[in-house]
Structure formats: structure tokens, C-alpha cells
Amino acid sequence: MTSLSNPTAGGVSAPGSSQSDVHAKVYGDAEHLQVPAAAAHVSTEKMLDWFKQMLLIREFELRCMQAYQEKKIGGFCHVYIGQEAVAVGCTAAVEHKDPIVTAYRDHGHALARGMDPKHCMAEMFGRVGGCAKGKGGSMHMFDRDNNLYGGHGIVGAQTPLGAGLAFGCKYIDEVIEGKANSRVSLCFLGDGALNQGAFHEAMNLAGLFDIPVIYVVENNGYSMGTAIARGTTMAHSLITKAAGYGIDGYVVDGMDVVGVYADMKRIADKCRATSRPAFVDMRTYRYKGHSMSDPRKYRTKEEEEVFEKHDPIGRLEARLKAAGKLTDDSLKAMQKDVRDTVRDAVAWSDESPIPPMAELFHDVFVEPWGPYTGSSQPQMNGGTANQPSMRTIDTKEELS
């Protein structure tokens, strides 16, 4: 079962063109260029909001690249430039109560889900004001209030968690509260994670136990530097992998935020109604390297230029201008507002303190003992230094 997004006016070239050839080279086929789905009925106000979200993600990531070069950001840094339509469109297509989990290219998902840019940037800087108190860094964004359960640095590690989150929500609804399932989970992964055993184990369980998780493969054509066709079987038809587990598969044009929203809304609604999993081959493209140390020598400048001509931000900008909802002046004002927001986030993060060494003891186990005082071992109530007393986690409380 294949669902394909509707290209914007004047956007996608016909099969047989140079663009089609490049898509075939990157993804193994040009299938999603050939059979567009029906256009989505989306208000221009909603599109303007998505446009600003994508501008914010793009500006945030550009500033992260600069901060990384200034040594304000340590460790790895994987930016989301080019893929903004995926996070924004997918997040808009589900409900706030639906949990989301993703991999290490996670800043875009965090911002699209509603994280304060200050808390996101402070986490990048390793500061106390960050969403994970500065201990997670670039790859471990977390926002419980917005039902974002990470950022995960291990390839494919989030895929069983995506199934577990959906299973937990379904268990609460159907078993504890005795009502129909009302939630789905979104689990994002890169195409490189398709070869991880954990992903296949999670898919098997999701198909076997009717778990309402949607696996969104952000297929940008490359893992670190290996083209998908060189590292994954059936690269030209990833949805075949889903069929092996009895799971519906879809192909979506991830360079068009309106199309992403329309397709993902239909997929999420079906997943919610049937309490069944889904698999999405989300065709997208990252304009920068896998990480900041990647020189991108495995692909050509010509290939990058083809995808840059269909930048998801540029496509929506053209659509809004054609509808008379965006002018050059309003665009400049929006860009300035976004730049100011990111600049304020950087300044705020610079002022946020570095976490003390005592923080190493926190957020590892459930803590019945209170704050660490700086002694050689934390002081605990109801246990010893080597064997703390642990409270029982209320699953319903944690997931509801």
C-alpha cells in the first residue's frame, strides 16, 4: 500500500528528467514522483505556522553549526537542515497526547514538538538550563511535558521504545481504563537503522501484538556515508520490509510539508482506529553532512543542487506567496523574528551555568533520597549507599 504526497505547483519534474534520474540514484527509484496523492485541504494560517516552524529549525541548526565551530558544543552534532518538513508535518498530523521518540538527529523534532529554543540550545551547550540539565547534549533531547521521549544516540535503540510507548498507551486505555485505544506513537529512525536487529524485533512484536506505533524512516538516501542501495536490501522498495511483518507500508514525499501532513494524518488516523502499526518510507534529503565532521565526498554537488531546488522551505514559501498570504516584507519580518529568537536562545544558554559534578549521580535511578550533598556516596532513605530503596513507578501516571 503506497501513499504519495502531492507536489506543489511547478515543483516536481516528470519521470525521465534529470531530477527523476537523481532520485532514482539516491533512493533506488523515482516512484514517489509519478503518482501524487490528492491535494490536502489545509488553511493558509496553518501553513504560515508550519513555515515559521521550519524557518526556526533551519536558523537554529545553522547557529548550532556556528557554535560547534566555536567549540561551544561538544561531542557529536547532527543537524536537520533539509529535513524540516518531516518533523513539522508529522508532528502536526498527530495529537499532543501521542508520544514521540527519535534518533540522534533530534533538534528539529524537539522544536517542532514545542520545546523552548532556549532549553534546546542550552542542552546543546551542555548547560543546566537544558532540557536534560546539560547532561544529554545534542543527541538526547527530552521533553516530558510535550511527550517527547528522546533523542537516542545508539542507532536503532529508539525502535523498541517506540513500540513500548504505544503498547503502554494501549494497555492503559484498553486494560486499565476499559476503553478503546486513543493514542499512537511516532518513532523516527534513519535509513541506516533499518539493518539493526532491534528494529526488526520491534517490528515483529508490533505486528504480532497489534501495537499502534508508526515507524517513520527518514530516508535521506545515506546512512553515514553509505548509499542506501549499498547497505540495505530492497532499498528501492523499503515497504517490502514492512510487508514481511504484516504491517502496512507507505511512501511519502518528505520534501513537501503539506503533503507530509496530509499523508501522515491519514496514516495516523487509520493506525489509531485499527490499533495497528504502520511503516513510512519518508523520502527526504539532508543538505549537510551526517555530522559536523562529514565532508560529503560520497555524493556530487550536482546531486545536492537538484534537491536544493526543491527545498521544503522554498516550496512552501512559493505556495504562500502564490496564495497572497506571504509578501517580501512579511517574510523579512518573520525571518528577523526567528533570528532574534535563536540569538536570544544562544545568549541565554551562554549565561546558564555548567552542571556541577554532583549531577552525575542524579537521573540514573529513581531517587528516594533527595539531592546529592557532595559526600562520597548519596544519602538515601530506606536503603544503603550500595543498595538504594526504589519506589515503584506508576505506569499509568508516567504515560497518561
C-alpha positions in Angstrom: 0.0 0.0 0.0 1.6 3.2 -1.1 0.7 6.8 -0.3 2.3 9.6 -2.2 2.4 13.3 -1.5 1.1 16.0 -3.8 3.9 18.2 -5.2 3.4 21.9 -5.1 2.7 23.8 -8.3 5.7 23.8 -10.6 7.6 21.7 -8.2 8.4 18.1 -9.2 9.7 17.2 -12.6 8.2 14.3 -14.6 9.9 10.9 -14.6 12.7 10.8 -17.1 14.0 14.2 -16.2 17.4 14.8 -14.6 15.7 15.1 -11.2 14.0 11.8 -11.7 17.3 10.3 -12.5 18.9 11.7 -9.4 16.0 10.5 -7.2 16.4 7.0 -8.7 20.1 7.1 -7.9 19.6 8.2 -4.3 16.5 6.1 -3.4 16.7 3.3 -6.0 13.6 4.5 -7.8 11.6 7.6 -8.6 8.3 6.1 -7.6 7.1 8.9 -5.5 7.4 11.4 -8.3 4.9 9.5 -10.5 1.7 9.0 -8.6 0.8 12.1 -6.5 -2.0 11.8 -4.0 -4.9 14.2 -3.7 -4.1 17.7 -2.6 -4.6 18.4 1.1 -7.1 20.9 2.4 -5.0 23.0 4.8 -5.7 26.5 5.8 -3.1 29.2 4.9 -2.9 30.1 8.6 -1.8 26.6 9.4 0.7 26.7 6.6 2.1 30.0 7.8 2.6 28.4 11.2 4.5 25.5 9.7 6.5 27.8 7.6 7.7 29.7 10.6 8.5 26.4 12.4 10.6 25.3 9.5 12.4 28.7 9.4 13.1 28.4 13.2 14.5 24.9 12.8 16.7 26.0 9.9 18.0 29.0 11.7 18.6 27.1 14.9 20.6 24.4 13.1 22.7 27.0 11.2 23.5 28.6 14.5 24.4 25.2 16.0 26.9 24.7 13.2 28.5 28.0 14.0 28.5 27.3 17.8 30.1 23.9 17.1 32.9 25.6 15.3 33.3 28.0 18.2 33.7 25.0 20.5 30.5 25.9 22.4 29.0 22.5 21.5 31.0 19.3 22.2 30.6 15.7 21.1 28.6 14.9 18.0 26.3 17.3 16.3 23.8 16.1 13.6 21.9 19.0 12.0 18.4 18.6 10.4 18.8 21.1 7.5 16.8 20.0 4.5 14.5 17.6 6.5 12.4 20.2 8.3 9.2 19.3 6.5 9.3 15.8 8.0 9.3 16.8 11.7 6.9 19.7 11.2 4.4 17.8 9.1 4.5 14.6 11.1 4.1 16.4 14.4 1.2 18.4 13.1 -0.5 15.2 11.9 -0.7 13.6 15.4 -2.2 14.7 18.7 -0.2 16.2 21.6 -1.0 13.2 23.7 0.7 10.9 21.2 4.3 10.1 22.4 7.2 10.7 20.0 10.7 9.1 20.1 13.5 9.7 17.7 17.2 9.1 17.0 20.2 11.4 17.4 19.3 14.0 14.7 16.7 15.3 17.1 16.8 19.0 17.4 14.2 19.5 14.7 11.7 17.1 16.3 12.2 18.8 19.7 11.4 22.3 18.3 8.5 21.0 16.2 7.1 19.4 19.3 7.1 22.7 21.1 10.4 22.7 23.1 11.5 26.2 24.1 14.5 27.0 21.8 16.4 28.3 24.9 16.1 24.9 26.6 17.1 23.2 23.4 20.2 25.4 22.8 21.3 25.2 26.4 21.3 21.4 26.1 23.4 21.7 23.0 25.8 23.8 25.1 25.8 21.3 28.0 24.3 23.8 30.4 22.0 23.4 33.4 19.2 25.2 31.6 19.0 22.5 29.0 16.1 20.1 28.7 18.2 17.3 30.2 20.1 19.6 32.6 23.0 19.7 30.2 23.9 16.1 30.6 22.4 14.8 27.3 23.7 17.1 24.7 22.9 17.2 21.1 21.7 13.6 20.8 19.4 13.4 23.8 16.7 16.0 23.7 13.9 15.1 26.1 10.6 16.9 26.9 8.2 15.0 29.1 5.6 17.9 29.1 5.4 17.6 25.3 5.6 13.8 25.2 9.0 13.7 23.5 10.9 10.7 24.9 14.3 11.4 23.3 16.8 11.6 21.3 18.8 8.4 21.4 22.4 8.1 20.5 22.6 4.4 19.7 21.5 3.5 16.2 18.1 1.9 16.3 17.8 2.0 20.1 14.6 4.0 20.0 12.7 1.5 17.8 11.8 -0.9 20.7 10.9 2.1 22.8 8.5 3.4 20.1 6.7 0.1 20.3 6.8 0.1 24.1 5.4 3.6 24.3 2.5 2.6 22.1 2.0 -0.7 24.0 1.9 1.2 27.3 -0.7 3.7 26.0 -2.8 0.9 24.6 -2.6 -1.1 27.8 -3.7 1.9 29.9 -6.7 2.6 27.6 -7.9 -0.9 26.9 -6.9 -2.8 30.1 -6.8 -0.3 32.9 -9.5 2.1 31.8 -11.6 -0.3 29.7 -12.0 1.9 26.6 -10.9 1.9 23.0 -7.3 2.8 22.3 -6.9 6.5 21.7 -3.2 7.1 21.1 -0.4 6.2 18.6 3.3 6.7 19.0 5.6 8.1 16.3 9.1 6.5 16.1 11.5 8.2 13.8 14.6 6.5 12.5 17.2 6.9 9.8 17.5 4.6 6.9 20.8 3.3 8.4 18.9 1.9 11.3 16.9 -0.5 9.1 19.7 -3.0 9.4 19.7 -3.1 13.2 18.3 -6.2 14.9 16.4 -4.2 17.5 14.3 -2.6 14.7 13.2 -6.0 13.3 12.4 -7.3 16.7 10.3 -4.3 17.4 8.5 -4.6 14.0 7.8 -8.2 14.7 6.3 -7.5 18.1 4.3 -4.5 16.8 2.8 -6.7 14.0 2.2 -9.6 16.4 0.5 -7.7 19.2 -1.3 -5.0 17.2 0.8 -2.2 18.6 -0.2 1.3 17.3 3.3 2.6 16.5 4.2 4.4 13.3 7.8 3.9 12.2 8.8 6.9 10.1 12.1 6.1 8.2 13.6 9.5 7.4 15.1 8.1 4.2 17.7 10.7 3.1 19.5 8.2 0.9 22.6 7.8 3.1 23.4 6.4 6.5 26.8 7.9 7.5 28.4 7.9 4.1 27.0 4.7 2.5 24.2 5.0 -0.1 21.2 3.1 1.0 21.3 0.8 -2.0 24.8 -0.4 -0.9 23.8 -1.2 2.6 20.2 -2.3 2.7 18.4 -4.9 0.7 15.3 -3.9 -1.3 16.4 -0.2 -1.0 14.1 0.7 -3.9 11.1 -0.6 -2.0 11.6 -0.4 1.7 7.9 -1.0 2.4 8.6 -4.6 1.4 10.3 -5.0 4.8 7.0 -3.9 6.5 5.0 -6.5 4.5 7.1 -9.2 6.0 5.7 -8.4 9.4 2.1 -7.9 8.1 2.4 -4.1 8.5 1.0 -1.6 6.0 3.8 0.4 4.3 3.6 3.9 2.7 6.0 6.0 0.6 5.7 9.8 1.3 7.5 12.8 -0.3 9.2 14.3 2.7 10.2 17.5 0.9 6.7 18.9 1.0 5.3 19.7 4.4 1.7 19.9 3.2 1.9 16.5 1.6 3.7 15.1 4.7 0.9 16.4 6.9 -1.9 15.1 4.6 -0.4 11.6 4.2 0.6 11.3 7.9 -2.8 12.4 9.1 -4.4 9.6 7.1 -1.9 7.1 8.3 -2.2 8.2 12.0 -6.0 8.2 11.8 -6.0 4.6 10.5 -3.4 3.5 13.0 -5.5 5.0 15.8 -8.8 3.5 14.6 -7.4 0.0 13.9 -4.8 -0.1 16.7 -2.3 -1.4 14.2 1.3 -0.4 13.3 2.4 1.4 10.2 5.7 1.9 8.3 6.5 5.0 6.3 9.3 5.4 3.8 9.7 9.2 4.1 11.8 10.4 1.2 13.9 13.4 2.3 17.4 14.8 1.9 19.9 16.3 4.3 21.7 19.2 2.8 24.7 19.0 5.3 26.8 16.0 6.3 25.9 13.2 8.5 27.6 15.1 11.3 29.8 18.1 11.5 32.9 16.1 10.6 31.4 14.7 7.4 32.9 16.3 4.2 30.2 14.7 2.0 32.6 13.3 -0.6 30.3 10.3 -1.3 27.9 12.4 -3.3 28.2 15.0 -6.1 27.5 18.7 -6.0 25.1 18.2 -8.9 23.0 15.8 -6.8 22.8 18.3 -3.9 21.8 21.1 -6.3 18.9 19.0 -7.6 17.4 18.6 -4.1 18.2 22.2 -3.1 16.0 23.4 -5.9 13.1 21.7 -4.1 13.9 22.9 -0.6 10.8 22.3 1.6 11.0 25.8 2.9 11.3 27.3 -0.6 8.4 25.2 -1.8 6.1 26.4 1.0 7.3 30.0 0.5 6.3 29.8 -3.1 2.9 28.3 -2.3 2.1 31.0 0.3 3.2 33.8 -2.0 1.0 32.4 -4.8 -1.9 32.4 -2.4 -1.2 36.1 -1.5 -0.5 35.2 2.2 3.2 36.0 2.2 4.9 39.1 0.9 8.6 40.0 0.8 8.1 42.4 3.7 6.2 39.8 5.9 8.9 37.2 5.0 11.7 39.6 6.2 9.8 40.3 9.4 9.3 36.6 10.0 13.0 35.9 9.3 14.0 38.7 11.7 11.7 37.3 14.4 13.2 33.8 14.0 16.8 35.2 14.1 16.1 37.2 17.3 14.6 34.1 18.9 17.6 32.0 18.2 20.0 34.8 19.1 18.2 35.1 22.5 18.5 31.3 23.0 22.2 31.5 22.4 22.7 34.4 24.8 20.5 32.7 27.5 22.5 29.5 27.1 25.8 31.3 27.4 24.6 32.6 30.8 23.3 29.2 32.0 25.9 27.5 34.3 27.7 24.3 33.6 26.2 21.4 35.7 28.1 20.5 38.9 29.9 17.2 39.2 27.2 16.1 41.7 24.7 15.9 38.9 26.5 12.7 37.7 24.6 10.9 40.5 21.2 12.2 39.5 18.6 10.9 37.0 20.2 7.5 36.8 17.9 5.6 39.2 14.6 6.6 40.8 15.8 8.7 43.8 14.1 8.3 47.1 16.9 10.1 49.0 16.7 13.7 47.7 19.5 16.0 46.4 23.1 14.8 46.4 25.1 16.7 49.1 28.6 16.2 47.8 29.7 13.4 50.1 31.4 10.3 48.6 28.0 8.5 48.4 24.5 9.9 48.1 22.4 9.9 51.3 19.4 7.6 51.0 16.2 6.9 52.9 15.2 3.3 53.2 18.3 1.8 51.7 22.1 1.8 51.8 24.7 3.6 49.7 25.2 0.4 47.6 21.6 -0.7 47.5 19.1 2.2 47.4 15.4 1.8 48.2 13.5 2.1 44.9 9.9 3.3 44.6 7.5 1.6 42.2 6.8 3.6 39.1 3.1 4.1 38.4 2.9 3.3 34.6 -0.4 5.0 34.3 0.9 8.1 35.9 4.0 8.2 33.8 2.3 7.8 30.4 -1.1 9.5 30.9 
